[in-house]
Amino acid sequence: MKRGTLLCVVLLMVFISGLTACNTVHGVGKDVEAGGKAIQKAAN
């Protein structure tokens, strides 16, 4: 495998894993927000 091709594959894998991580963090943020709203609702 040529060095340039290998570099492209590695960069693509890093980019895809970065997108997945952002999506996961976004989902966790939504879950935390929903939990906070439920607590506020229960306190009222």
Backbone torsions as a table, in degrees:
resi	resn	phi	psi	omega
1	MET	NA	134.1	-179.6
2	LYS	-70.4	153.6	-177.3
3	ARG	-62.3	-40.0	179.3
4	GLY	-64.6	-40.5	178.8
5	THR	-65.5	-43.5	178.4
6	LEU	-61.5	-41.8	178.4
7	LEU	-62.8	-42.8	178.2
8	CYS	-62.4	-41.7	179.3
9	VAL	-64.2	-44.6	179.9
10	VAL	-63.9	-44.9	179.1
11	LEU	-63.7	-38.4	177.0
12	LEU	-63.3	-42.0	178.5
13	MET	-64.6	-40.6	178.1
14	VAL	-65.1	-42.2	179.7
15	PHE	-63.1	-45.1	-179.6
16	ILE	-65.6	-41.8	179.0
17	SER	-67.3	-31.3	176.0
18	GLY	-66.4	-40.0	177.2
19	LEU	-64.2	-40.4	179.2
20	THR	-64.8	-41.3	-180.0
21	ALA	-64.9	-41.2	178.9
22	CYS	-62.6	-40.7	179.6
23	ASN	-64.5	-40.1	179.6
24	THR	-65.2	-45.3	180.0
25	VAL	-63.5	-39.4	178.5
26	HIS	-62.5	-42.2	179.2
27	GLY	-65.0	-40.8	178.1
28	VAL	-63.9	-40.3	178.1
29	GLY	-60.8	-40.6	178.0
30	LYS	-65.3	-40.6	179.3
31	ASP	-63.8	-43.4	179.5
32	VAL	-64.5	-41.8	178.8
33	GLU	-62.3	-43.4	179.4
34	ALA	-64.1	-38.9	177.3
35	GLY	-63.9	-41.1	178.3
36	GLY	-64.4	-40.0	177.9
37	LYS	-65.7	-38.7	178.6
38	ALA	-64.6	-39.9	178.4
39	ILE	-65.2	-43.0	178.1
40	GLN	-62.2	-41.8	-180.0
41	LYS	-63.4	-41.2	-179.5
42	ALA	-69.4	-29.5	-178.2
43	ALA	-76.4	-23.9	-178.3
44	ASN	-81.0	NA	NA
